[in-house]
Amino acid sequence: MSPLLPDRTYDVVIVGGALSGAATTILLLREQPALRVLIVEKSGAFTRRVGEATVEISSYFLGRVLGLTQYLNEAHLVKQGMRFWFCNEQTRSPEQCSEIGGRYLSRVPAFQVDRATLDEEVLRRAQAAGAELWRPAAVQNIKLMPGGLQTVIVRQAGSTSTISARWVIDASGVAALLARQNGWWRPNHQHPTTAAWARWRGVKDWDSVELAQQYPQFQQEFYGMRGTATNHLLGDGWWAWCIPLKGGDVSIGVVFDQRLVDWPDHGSLGERLKEFLCRHPVGQMLLADAQCIEGDAHWRKNLSYFSSTYAGDGFALVGDAGAFMDPFYSPGMDWVAFTATASVNLIRKQQRGEAIGGAIEKHNRDFTRSYERWFQAVYHEKYYYMGDYDLMRLAFLFDLGLYYGGVASQPFKRGPSALCDPVFSLPVSGPFYHFMRGYSRRFAAIARARRQRGLWGRRNGGQRFLFAGYSFDGGTTRPLAKALLNWALLELTEGWRTWFSSAPAPVSKPLPVISTAQ
């Protein structure tokens, strides 16, 4: 091990050079270009990864904060919102499946990105801003010293170096180096989800003449493009994403609740993924001639986790190194935007000579509350009603309307400083959290009752809900008012059956056994 040398002392060491680490570096050096920043990245080159769909907050962060708008338009695809496809035992073709989605093109920008190329570009810009990069290099250990110099042990090219820094930013992703090393990492046992995904070639073009002729009702009263949306296939306890990438490849994967879904147990992971998706009429249409790209099929079990600590006097956790909830609604890059912005704000305060004890306490309180409330309001028990068209239509109207009105609009109206306040961290958000948690729990209870009565998914065929699209003006409240009325009618017509009964035990199936064999 080499001794500690003066030229191996930095102001900030970033552990991980992908999006969260490189974005944090750019923000740090933008206002303080003299900072000595070292990025330690373990890979020689980034490979494709999940997190390929941005939403309004993450698109704002990438475009207006990091300055990537021109690059995103040139190298990636403009996203046209979200679409949802439902089926039941009576649906035999895609045009018989119930659909939820916009009637027109999206009003607020978002993108479908190839993370390998995006992460490389953001890292390149971090270097151009003045950061030093060690790559490939692996961080073996981090010794924290509150208020002092942090010590980082790095292995590179067969030798080990000891470096020091006033701050360490953990952007190591799901490896979560600091959280695991210090015993802060916690699995979210309330949310036992698994994901399997791959990239595909030969996927059908949603907007092709062939499909329009084969399924003529597809185009009636619809004026946008389905192909560049994030299309979701939904079933009982599971959902799948279909995300197009620049150049023609398509990212398709499944996320399922392990208590509700039996996963195929024969064949390679790619074969089982295709078999599972082809149970849905839309999946069967899309993947009829598709081939999984060799070596690009993956799975991950027990997706949801969090850290009990997010920052201290000398360190901060950004992106997936701090927490992950669920890929539904693509919240991962929103979390990157919030954690990176808030962590840089902490470092700036310390560099200006300000006392940061109170700011660190607030940072940990805000992100702990944000994760818990975000999870409880949006994801807890959602898989019990996710595949039911009626219930998901109402949930979607509430979820998206409140996101647009209360979350996504804030940075556009207030500027980047709004990203220092993560979702549900402000006192004003309390009533909205309780409202969202309330309707989600009610929909889960109604879904359980529908299963018992054999009525779950009864309207999953033959329904089309095409809405005009959301914006940041006052019109966003109109769909919410209609959804409230529909929820009241739902409670009066069938929800009353669950008002005075305790929640039935969760429907459980044997946990799936997933092999990584290809």
Residue pairs with C-beta under 8 A, 6 or more apart in sequence:
1 153
1 160
1 161
1 162
2 159
2 160
2 161
2 162
3 162
4 151
4 162
4 163
4 164
8 161
8 162
8 163
8 164
9 36
9 149
9 163
9 164
9 165
10 36
10 37
10 38
10 132
10 163
10 164
10 165
10 166
11 35
11 36
11 37
11 165
11 166
11 167
11 351
12 25
12 28
12 35
12 36
12 37
12 38
12 165
12 166
12 167
12 168
12 169
12 347
13 37
13 38
13 39
13 40
13 150
13 152
13 163
13 165
13 167
13 168
13 169
14 21
14 22
14 24
14 25
14 37
14 38
14 39
14 40
14 131
14 169
14 171
15 21
15 40
15 139
15 142
15 152
15 168
15 169
15 170
15 171
15 172
15 177
15 178
15 321
16 39
16 40
16 41
16 42
16 170
16 171
16 172
16 173
16 321
17 39
17 40
17 41
17 119
17 123
17 126
17 133
17 135
17 171
18 41
18 46
18 49
18 115
18 119
18 122
18 123
18 171
18 173
19 51
19 115
19 118
19 119
19 122
19 319
19 333
19 336
20 171
20 173
20 318
20 319
20 320
20 321
20 336
20 339
20 340
21 39
21 41
21 123
21 126
21 169
21 171
21 318
21 319
22 39
22 119
22 122
22 123
22 125
22 126
23 61
23 66
23 122
23 126
23 336
23 340
24 169
24 171
24 318
24 340
24 343
24 344
25 37
25 39
25 126
25 129
25 131
26 66
26 122
26 125
26 126
26 129
27 65
27 340
27 341
27 344
28 35
28 37
28 344
28 347
29 35
29 37
29 126
29 129
29 130
29 131
30 129
31 348
32 348
32 351
33 129
33 130
35 130
35 351
36 132
37 130
37 131
37 132
38 131
38 132
38 133
38 134
38 163
38 165
39 123
39 126
39 127
39 131
39 132
39 133
39 134
39 135
40 134
40 135
40 137
40 138
40 139
40 152
40 154
41 123
41 133
41 134
41 135
41 136
41 137
42 135
42 136
42 137
42 138
42 139
43 135
43 136
44 135
44 136
45 116
45 120
46 115
46 116
46 119
46 120
46 123
47 116
48 114
48 115
48 116
48 199
48 251
48 296
49 115
49 116
49 119
50 115
50 195
50 197
50 251
50 253
50 327
51 115
51 327
51 330
51 332
51 333
52 112
52 113
52 114
52 115
52 243
52 245
52 251
53 79
53 110
53 111
53 112
53 113
53 230
53 241
53 243
53 330
54 62
54 79
54 110
54 111
54 112
54 113
54 330
54 333
55 110
55 329
55 330
55 331
55 333
55 334
55 408
56 108
56 109
56 110
56 403
56 404
56 408
57 333
57 334
57 337
57 407
57 408
57 411
57 419
58 110
58 330
58 333
58 334
58 336
58 337
59 108
59 109
59 110
59 111
60 337
60 408
60 411
60 412
61 333
61 334
61 336
61 337
61 341
61 411
61 419
62 68
62 69
62 72
62 111
62 333
63 69
63 72
63 109
64 411
64 416
65 337
65 341
65 416
65 419
66 122
66 125
68 121
68 122
69 109
71 121
72 111
72 113
75 114
75 117
75 118
75 121
75 246
76 111
76 112
76 113
76 114
76 117
76 118
76 245
76 246
77 111
77 112
77 113
77 228
77 244
77 245
77 246
78 109
78 110
78 111
78 112
78 228
79 106
79 110
79 111
79 112
79 228
79 229
79 230
80 102
80 105
80 106
80 224
80 225
80 226
80 228
80 229
81 101
81 102
81 106
81 110
81 224
81 229
81 230
81 469
82 101
82 229
82 230
82 231
82 232
82 329
83 99
83 100
83 101
83 102
83 226
83 229
83 230
83 231
83 232
84 99
84 100
84 101
84 231
84 232
84 234
84 392
84 396
85 94
85 97
85 98
85 99
85 231
85 232
85 233
85 234
85 280
85 282
86 97
86 98
86 99
86 100
86 234
86 387
86 388
86 389
86 392
86 457
86 460
86 461
86 463
87 96
87 97
87 98
87 235
87 280
87 281
87 282
87 460
87 461
88 457
88 458
88 460
88 461
90 96
90 461
91 97
91 281
91 460
91 461
92 281
93 215
93 281
93 285
94 211
94 215
94 218
94 281
94 282
94 285
95 215
95 216
95 217
95 218
96 281
96 461
96 462
97 280
97 281
97 282
97 460
97 461
98 389
98 459
98 460
98 461
98 462
98 463
98 464
98 465
99 463
99 464
99 465
99 466
100 389
100 392
100 393
100 396
100 465
101 226
101 229
101 465
101 466
101 467
102 224
102 229
102 466
102 467
102 468
102 469
103 221
103 222
103 223
103 224
103 466
103 467
103 468
103 469
104 223
104 224
104 468
104 469
105 223
105 224
105 225
105 469
106 469
107 469
107 470
107 471
108 408
108 470
108 471
108 472
112 228
112 230
112 243
112 244
112 245
112 246
113 245
114 245
114 246
114 247
123 133
126 133
127 133
134 154
134 156
136 156
137 154
137 155
137 156
137 157
138 154
138 155
138 156
139 152
139 153
139 154
139 155
139 172
139 177
140 153
140 154
140 155
140 160
141 152
141 153
141 181
142 150
142 151
142 152
142 153
142 168
142 170
142 177
142 178
142 181
142 315
143 150
143 151
143 152
144 150
144 168
144 178
144 182
144 312
144 314
144 315
145 151
145 314
146 312
146 313
146 314
147 313
147 314
148 166
148 314
149 164
149 165
149 166
150 164
150 165
150 166
150 167
150 168
150 314
150 315
151 162
151 163
151 164
152 162
152 163
152 164
152 165
152 168
153 160
153 161
153 162
154 160
154 161
154 162
154 163
166 314
166 350
167 314
167 315
167 316
167 347
167 350
168 178
168 314
168 315
168 316
169 315
169 316
169 317
169 318
169 343
170 176
170 177
170 178
170 179
170 315
170 316
170 317
170 318
170 321
170 322
171 318
171 319
171 321
172 178
172 321
173 319
173 320
173 321
174 300
174 320
174 324
175 321
176 185
176 305
176 307
176 317
176 320
176 321
176 322
177 321
178 184
178 315
178 317
178 321
179 185
179 307
179 309
179 317
179 321
179 322
182 309
184 307
184 308
184 309
185 305
185 307
186 305
186 306
186 307
186 308
187 302
187 304
187 305
188 304
188 305
188 306
188 325
188 375
190 304
190 375
190 380
191 303
191 304
191 325
191 326
191 375
191 379
191 380
192 257
192 258
192 259
192 302
193 255
193 256
193 257
193 258
193 302
193 303
193 304
193 326
193 383
194 255
194 256
194 258
194 263
194 299
194 300
194 301
194 302
194 303
194 512
194 514
195 253
195 254
195 255
195 256
195 299
195 300
195 303
195 327
196 253
196 254
196 263
196 269
196 272
196 273
196 276
196 297
196 298
196 299
196 514
197 241
197 251
197 252
197 253
197 254
197 273
197 297
197 298
197 299
198 251
198 252
198 253
198 269
198 270
198 273
198 292
198 293
198 296
198 297
198 298
199 245
199 249
199 250
199 251
199 252
199 292
199 293
199 296
200 249
200 250
200 251
200 252
200 287
200 290
200 291
200 292
200 293
201 248
201 249
201 250
201 290
201 291
201 293
202 289
202 290
202 291
203 242
203 250
203 252
203 286
203 287
203 290
204 210
204 211
204 285
204 286
204 287
204 288
204 289
204 290
205 211
205 227
206 225
206 226
206 227
206 231
206 286
207 225
207 226
207 227
211 218
211 285
212 218
212 219
218 226
221 464
221 466
222 466
227 244
228 244
230 241
230 242
230 243
230 330
231 241
231 242
231 282
232 239
232 240
232 241
232 242
233 239
233 240
233 242
233 277
233 280
233 282
233 283
234 240
234 386
234 387
234 392
235 261
235 279
235 280
235 387
236 260
236 261
236 387
236 456
236 457
237 256
237 257
237 259
237 260
237 261
237 383
237 384
237 386
237 387
238 254
238 255
238 256
238 257
238 260
238 261
238 383
238 386
238 387
239 254
239 255
239 256
239 328
239 386
239 387
240 252
240 253
240 254
240 255
240 277
240 280
240 283
241 251
241 252
241 253
241 255
241 327
242 250
242 251
242 252
242 286
243 250
243 251
243 252
244 250
244 251
245 251
249 293
250 290
252 273
252 277
252 286
252 287
253 273
254 273
254 276
254 277
255 303
255 326
255 327
255 328
256 263
256 383
256 512
257 383
257 384
258 301
258 511
258 512
259 506
259 507
259 508
259 509
260 383
260 384
260 507
260 508
260 509
261 509
261 512
262 509
262 510
262 512
263 272
263 276
263 512
263 513
263 514
264 272
264 275
264 276
265 272
265 512
265 513
266 272
267 275
268 297
268 517
268 518
269 297
269 298
269 299
269 514
269 515
269 516
269 517
269 518
270 292
270 297
270 518
271 292
273 292
273 297
274 287
274 290
274 292
277 283
277 284
277 286
277 287
278 284
278 287
294 518
295 518
297 518
299 514
299 516
301 514
303 324
303 326
303 327
304 324
304 325
304 326
304 375
304 379
305 323
305 324
306 322
306 323
306 324
306 371
307 317
307 321
307 322
307 323
308 368
309 317
309 364
310 316
310 317
310 322
310 339
310 363
310 364
310 367
310 368
311 317
311 343
311 346
311 360
311 363
311 364
312 360
313 350
313 356
313 357
313 360
316 339
316 343
316 346
316 347
316 363
317 339
317 343
318 336
318 339
318 340
318 343
319 332
319 335
319 336
319 339
319 340
320 332
320 335
322 335
322 339
322 367
323 335
323 367
323 371
324 332
324 335
325 331
325 335
325 371
325 374
325 375
325 378
325 379
326 375
326 378
326 379
328 379
328 382
328 386
329 378
329 399
329 403
331 374
334 423
335 422
337 419
338 367
338 370
338 419
338 420
338 421
338 422
338 423
339 367
339 422
341 416
341 419
341 420
342 363
342 366
342 367
342 419
342 420
342 422
343 363
345 359
345 420
346 356
346 359
346 360
346 363
349 356
349 359
350 356
366 421
366 422
366 425
367 422
367 425
369 424
369 425
370 422
370 423
370 424
370 425
373 423
373 424
373 429
373 433
373 437
374 423
374 424
376 433
376 437
377 424
377 432
377 433
377 436
377 437
377 440
378 399
378 436
378 440
380 437
380 440
380 441
381 440
381 441
381 444
382 395
382 440
382 444
384 444
384 447
384 448
384 506
384 507
385 391
385 392
385 395
385 443
385 444
385 446
385 447
386 392
387 457
387 460
388 447
388 450
388 456
388 457
388 460
389 457
389 459
389 460
389 463
390 458
390 459
390 490
391 443
391 446
391 447
393 465
394 439
394 443
394 483
394 486
394 487
394 490
395 439
395 440
395 443
397 479
397 480
397 482
397 483
398 436
398 439
398 480
398 483
399 436
400 470
401 470
401 476
401 477
401 479
401 480
401 483
402 432
402 436
402 480
404 470
404 471
404 472
404 476
405 472
405 476
405 477
405 480
406 429
406 432
407 423
408 472
409 472
410 418
410 421
411 418
411 419
412 472
413 472
423 429
424 430
424 432
424 433
439 487
442 487
442 491
442 495
442 498
445 495
445 498
445 503
446 490
446 494
446 495
446 498
447 456
448 498
448 503
448 504
448 507
449 494
449 497
449 498
450 456
450 457
450 458
450 494
451 507
452 504
467 479
470 476
470 479
